[in-house]
């Protein structure tokens, strides 16, 4: 099975960004991709670079035109779409990933839990902490989980997704300033210690305060790159996922089976 990650530079025009996403997605579909993941906050420029109350108007709920378009696209292409966007839910706002199954059904959403509060990533100003926990989504093509950007730096989340049956974890990110070594090392380590495939999809493009570098990749459960890294421009990352290979790796490296949870109580203190 092929999965795909799509990275592209965003303009200030959200509608144009959605149209661009659809055109690039067609390239991934032409190559046979069955699950497609976009970059973090896929249809907007990176507004959390500073604090601006006007930016809250950019948020979307499940009735938004963006989601309607992508649900229709999922159904017509019979592909699963991972849609990271700025979500409004009642009076709260989230850095979210909507999961759309191949029949256009919204299976659910993952809301980012670990929110940075540092210069150029002022996320706690905009987003509430995710309140959905670590859901695993059973799609037509397999069981998948999501960890958005900083979530990947906290290995407990990936471990919970694995314990709940995830075979593939998608990691949409918004990283700049050439931090590739850190991200590739951390994500490959998470893939090894949990016996899962992890696809990282990073933003690209020069925006007013940051240059996002792309270099998306997919790590196997043995920590090897089976796709990417891509370059710094608009790209489709493709990776072949073999679930039989995954089962074999988990037999040969039974790390989950050999856990000793009773000895890890300090983690909860």
C-alpha positions in Angstrom: 0.0 0.0 0.0 1.2 3.5 -0.8 0.8 6.4 1.5 1.7 10.0 0.7 2.6 13.2 2.4 2.1 16.5 0.7 4.1 19.7 1.5 3.6 23.0 -0.3 4.1 26.7 0.2 1.0 28.6 1.3 -0.1 32.0 0.2 -2.3 34.4 2.1 -5.3 33.2 0.1 -6.8 30.2 1.8 -9.0 29.2 -1.2 -6.0 29.2 -3.5 -4.1 27.0 -1.0 -7.0 24.5 -1.0 -7.0 24.4 -4.8 -3.2 23.9 -4.8 -3.6 21.1 -2.3 -6.1 19.4 -4.5 -3.9 19.6 -7.6 -0.9 18.2 -5.8 -3.1 15.5 -4.2 -4.1 14.4 -7.8 -0.4 13.6 -8.4 -0.3 11.4 -5.3 -3.5 9.7 -6.3 -2.1 9.1 -9.8 0.8 7.2 -8.1 -1.7 5.0 -6.2 -1.6 6.6 -2.8 -4.4 5.3 -0.5 -3.8 7.5 2.6 -2.7 11.1 2.1 -1.6 13.5 4.8 -1.0 17.3 4.5 1.3 19.5 6.5 0.4 21.2 9.8 -2.3 23.9 9.4 -2.2 23.0 5.7 -4.3 25.8 4.1 -2.9 28.8 6.0 0.3 30.7 6.3 1.9 30.2 9.7 -0.1 32.7 11.7 1.1 31.6 15.2 4.4 33.4 14.5 3.0 36.2 16.7 -0.1 37.1 18.7 -2.9 38.7 16.6 -6.5 38.5 17.7 -7.7 38.9 14.1 -6.3 35.5 13.3 -9.0 33.7 15.2 -11.3 34.5 12.3 -9.3 32.0 10.2 -10.6 29.0 12.2 -13.0 26.5 10.6 -15.6 24.1 12.0 -16.8 20.8 10.5 -19.3 22.7 8.3 -16.6 24.7 6.5 -16.2 24.7 2.8 -12.7 23.3 3.1 -13.9 20.2 4.8 -16.8 19.8 2.4 -14.4 19.9 -0.5 -12.1 17.4 1.0 -14.8 15.0 2.0 -16.1 15.0 -1.6 -12.5 14.4 -2.8 -12.0 11.5 -0.5 -15.2 9.9 -1.7 -14.5 10.4 -5.4 -10.9 9.2 -5.1 -11.6 6.4 -2.5 -8.6 7.7 -0.5 -8.2 8.5 3.2 -7.3 12.1 3.8 -5.5 13.5 6.9 -6.5 17.2 7.1 -4.5 19.3 9.6 -6.3 22.7 10.1 -7.2 25.5 12.5 -10.4 24.2 14.2 -13.1 26.2 16.0 -15.3 24.1 18.3 -17.8 26.2 20.3 -15.8 28.9 22.0 -12.5 27.0 21.8 -9.9 26.7 19.2 -7.6 23.7 18.4 -4.6 22.8 16.2 -6.4 19.8 14.8 -6.2 17.0 12.2 -9.5 15.8 10.7 -9.5 12.2 9.5 -11.7 11.5 6.5 -12.2 7.9 5.4 -12.3 6.8 1.8 -16.1 7.1 1.6 -16.1 10.8 2.7 -17.0 10.0 6.3 -15.3 12.0 9.1 -13.9 9.3 11.4 -12.9 11.8 14.0 -10.2 14.3 14.9 -6.9 14.5 16.8 -6.3 17.7 18.6 -2.7 18.7 19.4 -1.8 18.2 23.0 1.7 19.6 23.5 1.6 23.3 22.5 4.9 25.3 22.3 4.9 28.8 23.7 8.1 30.2 22.2 9.0 33.0 19.8 7.5 32.3 16.3 5.4 29.4 17.7 3.0 31.3 20.0 0.5 28.4 20.0 -0.8 28.6 23.5 -2.3 32.0 22.6 -4.4 30.5 19.9 -5.0 26.8 20.8 -6.6 25.0 23.7 -4.8 21.8 24.7 -6.2 18.8 22.8 -9.1 17.1 24.6 -9.5 13.9 22.5 -6.6 12.0 24.0 -4.7 9.7 21.6 -7.4 8.1 19.3 -6.6 5.4 16.7 -8.7 5.6 13.5 -9.7 2.4 11.8 -9.7 3.4 8.1 -10.4 1.3 5.1 -6.7 0.8 4.6 -5.5 0.3 8.2 -5.3 1.6 11.7 -3.6 5.0 12.0 -2.8 7.6 14.6 -1.7 11.3 14.5 1.0 13.2 16.4 1.2 16.9 15.4 4.6 18.5 15.5 5.7 18.9 19.1 3.7 15.9 20.1 6.4 13.7 18.6 8.9 15.0 21.1 6.9 13.3 23.9 7.2 9.5 23.2 4.3 8.6 25.5 1.8 9.6 22.8 3.3 7.3 20.2 3.4 4.5 22.7 -0.3 4.9 23.5 -1.2 4.8 19.8 0.8 1.6 19.4 -0.9 0.0 22.4 -4.2 0.9 20.9 -3.3 -0.8 17.6 -2.0 1.8 15.3 0.2 0.6 12.5 1.0 4.0 11.0 1.4 7.3 12.7 1.2 10.6 10.7 3.2 13.5 12.0 2.3 16.9 10.3 4.8 19.5 11.3 5.7 23.2 10.9 9.5 23.3 11.4 12.0 25.9 10.3 15.6 26.8 10.9 17.1 23.5 9.8 16.2 21.3 12.7 16.0 18.2 10.5 18.6 16.2 12.4 16.5 16.4 15.6 13.3 15.5 14.0 14.6 12.6 12.0 16.4 11.2 15.0 13.4 11.5 17.3 10.8 10.2 14.9 13.0 7.3 13.8 13.6 6.4 17.4 9.8 6.4 18.1 9.3 4.2 15.1 11.8 1.7 16.3 10.7 1.6 20.0 7.1 1.2 19.1 7.2 -0.9 16.0 5.3 1.5 13.7 5.7 3.4 10.5 5.8 7.1 11.0 5.4 9.7 8.2 6.5 13.2 9.0 5.1 15.9 6.7 6.7 19.3 7.1 5.8 22.7 5.8 7.7 24.5 3.1 7.9 28.1 1.9 9.4 31.5 2.8 7.0 33.4 4.9 7.4 36.8 6.6 9.2 35.5 9.7 10.3 31.9 8.8 11.6 29.7 6.1 10.1 26.2 6.4 12.4 23.6 5.1 10.3 20.6 4.1 12.4 17.5 4.1 9.4 15.2 4.8 10.2 11.5 5.3 8.7 8.2 6.3 10.5 5.9 8.8 10.1 2.2 9.0 9.7 0.3 12.3 13.4 -0.4 12.0 14.2 3.3 11.8 15.1 3.3 8.1 13.9 5.9 5.7 11.5 4.3 3.2 10.5 7.6 1.7 12.3 11.0 1.5 13.6 13.2 2.7 12.0 15.5 0.2 13.5 18.8 -0.7 12.5 22.3 0.2 9.8 22.9 -2.4 6.3 21.7 -3.2 6.5 17.9 -3.1 4.7 14.6 -2.8 6.4 12.1 -0.5 5.5 8.5 -1.3 6.2 5.4 0.8 5.3 1.8 0.4 3.8 0.3 3.6 3.9 -3.5 4.0 1.9 -4.6 7.0 3.2 -8.2 6.8 6.8 -6.8 7.2 5.5 -4.8 10.2 4.3 -8.0 11.8 7.6 -9.7 11.2 9.5 -6.8 12.8 7.3 -6.9 15.8 8.0 -10.6 16.2 11.8 -10.1 15.9 11.8 -7.1 18.1 9.1 -7.8 20.8 9.7 -4.5 22.6 6.0 -3.8 23.4 5.6 -7.3 24.7 8.5 -6.9 27.1 7.4 -3.7 28.7 7.2 -3.6 32.5 4.5 -1.0 33.3 4.5 -1.8 37.0 8.0 -0.4 37.2 7.3 2.9 35.4 5.1 4.6 38.1 7.5 7.5 38.4 6.3 8.7 35.0 2.9 9.5 36.5 4.3 11.5 39.4 
